[in-house]
Structures are given as structure tokens and as C-alpha cells.
């Protein structure tokens, strides 16, 4: 896989050594791993505190691609005004670094206008963020004389979902998108899917069940338009456009939930139309899972890590990061989990400030570290979180204990 030119400030000597060592070990174990990849966590044994680091975490292909394009654009265009359509990725530190390099943001993550489009001139540069953009927004920029092709950081795995949608649309299927309607990526996917076929967004299983009742006729078709307001394509006909469907998703959703939604809708179609495994494609498209590899790997790594007996989990990432929130969700099912954006949120050995994404508030928890020896902590991060922030969190955690090894010693061991 391609390697990217990512600023050194986002790297971590320890994390880089661990990732390199794990890849080398995987190559040596390859014959033994034919039946399944190794998703076991990495133990960092500091003595009185043991850190279990997820097998996969941190910057993914799409994020590194976006960062490389953004920084090269700044470097190669001195004196030019450079804008991002919205946040490049959902990490406040990376977006803050771009601001310090002179990049401005036209909108926030919710679509609120920060800089009027009227202020943007044809010789300015506007970058499309990693989540992609709607076709309507791309047309708006082109009509302003601003090209969108050259400065486009859309993740290739997001574009793959659009291509998948187009492929099944050509076979006369409507598109059901599993995603968060307010998320930039889902808005972009709805826009691209709607170009080729009727499309509708479902946030979760509850909404998928509700949608299924329109398919079966259990719910009045007229109520669909209010219930799914703002989440379906123009001229969507609920009595016509749910006869043949395929499911795609926002690439950062929980893989298990996407699969469950697809399975539910498939069963509904089979029951309604009397289908079996041989003719199910008459009404339900055989869509492959459209989660990106990093989302799949990170979620699988967390699920595997959770098999390790531990006292708590810490998940690092931007609070508006969808993929990070799902890692927190997985951890919460097993043990106390704290969602933080950096080491500064660990106030002391007895107090942590963490984000509750369910209620969208930061909370303070006291005595989050148990009084025992050793304390076992699971650690992971989202796909837009720099490894340097993960190292910072580990440093902060071990500073509260009389550790028997330093970060530097561990780095040397993994590099040996």
C-alpha cells in the first residue's frame, strides 16, 4: 500500500516501532495466519501499569492521503489563499495545524457558513475534504470558477461507495444508505447516489425496521415523507422505489449494524415477494460491504482487545469523529470507557475529563484509575487521530506510576 508524506509532528517513535514490528511479525507468521489475521493487542508492560494497545488504530489511508494533499498544496502555493470546504477530517489538532499554516475553512462540520462564498475568488484554492462533497456543492464551486478536481482529498473508500451505488443503480435498484444524516460523508453519498437512483438514509436498526414497514405496507405511505424528511432523494416514491433495493453505508459505521440492517431488509424482501436464495436478487441487490478496510480493522482490533481482562479503556480522537465514537461504543459494552481528544483531558491520577457522545457533553469522572497492581488499560484511537496524541496519552498515564521501563526503553526493544 502506498506510503504518504505526513508531517513528523503526527508521528510517534514508539508507535512507529510497534507498528513496524507487528507488520514484520505478521509476515513471518503468514503460513500460520492463513485461517485468520492476528488482531491481538500489543502489551506495553511498564510494571505497575500495563497498556494494551489495539492491533490497528490511528491514521488510515484516506486520512494520510488528505493530509499529504493539504500540506503539499500549502507548500506549492505560497501567497495564495487556500480554503477547505469544511473540516478536512474530524480531528481538532490536525485542523488546528492547518489553520496555523494559513488554511481557512468555509464551513464548520455542521454546514454552518464561516466565510461567505462571495469572498472566494476564482484564483483561490478550495480543497474538498476527505468526506467528499455533494454534487450540488461541487457545481456551485465550478460555477464560481473554482476547479474541484485538482484539490480533492475525498477518501478513495468513500468514492468506492459512490461507485458501488452507481453500479447497482444501473440495475434499477434504489439505494438504502446506512449512515448519520447530518454527517458530511452521508450527505455526499446521498447526493451522489441520488444522481443515479432513488435513495434514502437510515441512521440505525430502529429506522431500518420502520423503513421495512413501508415495504410490507404495514405503515401508511403518506407518513414516510414526514418521518424521513430531508433523508431521501427528490421525487422519491415510497410505493414504487422500495420494490428493488440495495444497501450501502457511511464508511465509518459499525460493521455489525450495517450487516444486521442489510440482513433485515433482505429477509423482508424475501418474505414479501416469496423469494429464496436463488432469486433474491430480483428485489435485493447482492451488495458487498462498503465499510473501509480501516474501519473494519479498527473495530475488529477493539473487539479482540476486549477479550483481554482490563480495568478500563481509553479511546482517543475528535469528538465529532463517527468512526471513533463507534470504537467507544464497542468498549462501553465491556468496561468503563473514556473518550478523550488528547492527554490534556487526563487531569490527574484521580480525575479525567471525557466526552459522552450519547448526550454530547464533556463529563468529569473521579477515581478513574483503580487502586491495584497492576492497573490494566486498553488504548485505541480513531482513524483521524495522530499517533503522537496516542503516545502523549500513554506518557501521561504512566507518569502516575513508578514504572520499571521508560518509553525510550520500550521503543528500543521494539526496534531491536
N, C-alpha and C positions, 0 to 999 in steps of 0.2 A: 504494500500500500504506500502511496506517495507520502513523503515526509515534507513538512511545511516549515517555513522560516518564521518562527514565532519568537517574539522578544524574550530575552533571557530573564526578564523580571517575572515572567509567568512560570518559569521552571523551578524545580527543586532538586538539589543534588541527591538527597535521599530517595525521593520518589522516582527520579530518573533511574537510579541504580537498581531500585526494586523492580521497576517495570522491565528494564533490560534483562535482569537476572531471571525473571519469570518467563520471558519470551525464550531465552536460551534453554531453560529447563524444559519448556514445552516442546521445543524442537528435539531434545534428547529423548523425551518420553513419548514421542509421536506414535510409535507402534503400540504402546500400552494405552494410548488415548483414543484409539480408533473408534471405540464404542461410546466415547463421550469426552468432552473437553474438561480440563481441570479448572473449576471455578472456586476452589478453596481459597480462603483468605490468607494473607501473609501475616505471620506473627512477628511483632516488634516487641521483644521481651526486655523491658527496662528494669525488671526485678519486681518492685512493689506495685508497678502498674504495667499491664500488658495491653498493647494496642493491636487489634486485629483489623488489618487494612483490606478492604474488599479487593477481589481479584481485578475487577475492572471499574474504573471511575475516572472522572476528570475529562479534560478536553477531548472531544470526538473529532472525527474527520471534518464534519461540516463547520464546526466552530474554528478549528485551526485554519481551514480554508478561508473563512470570513476574516479572521484576524490578519492573515497574510495579505489578502487583497486590500484591506483597510490601511494597514501600515505602509504597504508599497505605494498606495495611492497618495498618501500624505508625503512620503519621501520623494516621489516622482513629480509632484505638482506644487513646488514651492511658490508661495504668493497667491495661489488660487484658493477661493472659498470652497470648502468641502462640507457637505451635509450628508447625514444619514436620514433616510425617510423616517425611521423611528429607532429605538434602541437596536444596536447591531445584534446583541444576544442578551439573554436575561442574566447579566451579572453586573452589579453596580461598579465593581472595581475596574473591569475592562472598559465599560462605557465611560467611567470617570477618566481613565487614562487617555481615551480618545479625545475627550473634551480638553484635557491638558495639552494635547497635540494640535488643538485648534479646530477639531471637528465639531460641528453643531448638529443638533437633532431637530428636525422639523416637527415631529410629533412625539408624544410620550407613548408608552406601551399600550395605553387605552385608546389611542387615536386622537387625543386632545391636541389641538394645534398649539405649538410652542413658538413657531416662527411662521408668519403668513407666507403662503406660496407666492404672493405678489412680490416679495422681497428677493425671490430667487431669479437669477438671470441665466440666459442660455449658456454663458461661458462658465457658470458654476458647475461643480460636480455634485451629483446626488447619488449616493450608494443605496441599493436595495438591501435590506437586512437579511440575515440568514434564514428568517422565517418565510421569506418571499413576500410578494405583494399581490394585491388584486389586479386584475386586468384593467379595471376602471382607473386605478391609480397610475398604472404604467402608461395608459393612454393620456391621462392628464399631464404627466411629465413630458411625454413626447410632444404633445400639443404646445407645451411651453418651450419647446426647442431643446429639451434635455434628453440625451440618449440614455437608455437604461441598460443596454446590453453589456457595455464595456465595464461598468461599475456595478456589477450584480453579484452579491455574496450569497444568494439563495443556496441553501444546502442541497447537494445532489440527491439526497434521500427524500427531501421534500418534493423535489421535481419528479422523482420516481413515482410518488403517489399521484401526481397530476397525470403522468403518462399512463399509469395503471387505470385511472379514472377514464381517460380518453379511450383506452383500448376496450373497456367493457361498454362504454357509451356507444361505440361503433356497432356493438351487437344488440343495441336497443335496450340496454338495462338502464334504470335510474340508479343514482348514486346515493347511498346512505353513508354519511361521514360520522365516524365516532370521534368527537373532539369537543373542546371547550369553545362555545360560540364566540366568546369575547377575545379569544387568543388570536394573535396576528396570523399564525400559520393556518388555523382553521378558516379564518376569513378568506385568506388567499386560496386555500384549497376549494372552498365553496365557490369562489369566483371562477376558478379555472375549470372545475367540474361542470358548472352551470353553462359554460360555453358550449359543451357537447351533449349535455343530457339534463333532465330534471334532477335536482339534488336537494337533500335535506340533512340537517345536522342533529345528531342525538348526543347529549352530554354523557349519559350513563345508562346503566341497565334499566333503571326506572323509566326513563324516556323511551328506551327501545321497546319496553313492554307496552307503553302507551301507543307507540307507533304501530306495533303489531296488531293492536285492536282496531286500528283504521284499516289494516289489511284484511282482517277477518270480518269486518263490518260490525263489530261489537260497539264501536263508537260512531257517533253521528259525524259524517264527513265535514259538515259545516264548522264544527268546533276545532278542526285541525288548524285552521288558519290563524286562530287566536292563540291556541296552545303553542304552536311552533312559529309564532310571529318573529320575523327577522332571521329565521333559520332555514328558509327554503328558497329555491330559485324562483325567478319571475315566471308567472303563469303556471306554477306547479298545480297539477290537477290530482287531488288526493284519490279520486276514484279511478283514475287511469294510470297514474305514474308510480303506483306501488304494486303493479302486477308483475313486473320483472325488475329485480333489484340486485345490486352488488354492494359489498361493504368495503370501504377503505377507512383510513384513520389519520388523525393528527399523529405524527410520528413519535410523540413523546408520551402517549397514553399508556396505561397499564396493559401489557400484552394479554394477560389473562382475562381482563374485562372485554377487550376487543374481540377475543376469540369467543367468549361467552355470548356476546351480543350477536355475532355472526351465526353462532350455533342456534340461538333462539329464533332469529329471523328465518333461518333455513328450515327449521322444524315447522314454523308457522306456514311457510310456503308449501312445504311437502304435504301438510295436513289439508290445507285449503284446496290444493289442486290435485290431491291424490297421487303425489309423486313418490318415487323411490330413488335409490342411489344411482340408478341408471339414467333417469330422465329429469333429475332435479334441476339441471342447467336450463331447462325450459323456462324456469322462473327465478332461479337463484344462481348468480354468477360464481364460478369457481375462482374466487379472488385469493391470491396469496397474501399472507400477512404483510402489511405495509409499514410496520414499525421499522425504524432504522436499526442497523446492527448494534450501535452503541446503546440504544435504549434497551434492546433485548439483553445484551451482555451485562449492562449495569444492573438490571433488575434480577437477572439470574444470579449474578455475583452476590447481590444482597440476600436473596433467598437462601443461597448456600451458606453465606456467612452467618445467617441467623440460626443455623444448626449448631453453632459454637456457643456453649454456655457463657453468658456475659451479664454484666450488671446494667449496662446502658448502651445506647447508640448515639453517635453524633453524626449528623448529615450536614454537609457544608454546601452552600450555594445561594444564588439570588432568590429572594423571597417571592418573586413573580415567575420563577422557573417551574414550568409544568413538570419536566422530567424529574427534577429534584424533589418536588412535592410527592411524587409517586414513590420515590425511594423512602421518604419519611413514612408514608402510608404503610408500606410493607414492614418497616421496622416497628411501627406502633402496634402492630398485631402481636408482637412477641415480648417487648420490653420497653422501658422508658426511652423515648427518642427525642433528641433535641435538635431542632433545625436552626442553624446559625449561619450568618454570612461571612464571618471571619473570627479570628482569635480574640478580637476585642470584645466579643459578646460573652466570653468566659471571664466574668468579673473577678472572681476569686475561687479558692478551692471549695467554697461552700455556696457559691451563687453563680447562676448563669441566666443570661437574657436570651430568650429563644422565641422563634416565630411559630404561632399556631395558625397554620394556613386554613384551618376549618372556619375560624372566626376572624381571620385576617388581622390578628393583633400580636404584638410582642408581649411576652409574659416573663416574669421573674420567678425562677424556681430556686429555692434554698436547699442546701444539703444534697445537691445532685450527685456528689461523689460519695459512695458508701464508705464507712469506716471498716475496712477489711484489707487483708493482704493475701494475694494480690487483687487489685481492682482490675476488672476486665472490661475493656471498652471497644465497641465496634465502631469503625470510622469509614465513611464513604463520602463522595461528593457528586454533584450533578455534572452534566456534560459540558456546561459552560463555566465551570469553576477551575481557575488556575491551580496547578499542583503546588505553587508557592503558598497558597492560602491553606492547603491541607497540611503542609509542613509547619506553617505558623500555628495551627491548632494543636498539632502534636507537641510542638515545643512548649506551648502554654500548659497543656495537660501535664507533661512530665515535670514541669517546673515546680509542681506542688508535692513532688515525691523525692525521697533520697535515692535517685536512680543509680543503678550499678553500671550502666553504659550510657555514653553520650550519643547524640545524633551523629556526630562525626565518626565515632567508632562503628556504629551500625552501617553507615554509608560505606566505609572501607570494607566491611565484611561482605556486603552485597556486591561490591565492585571486585572483590578478590577472585 
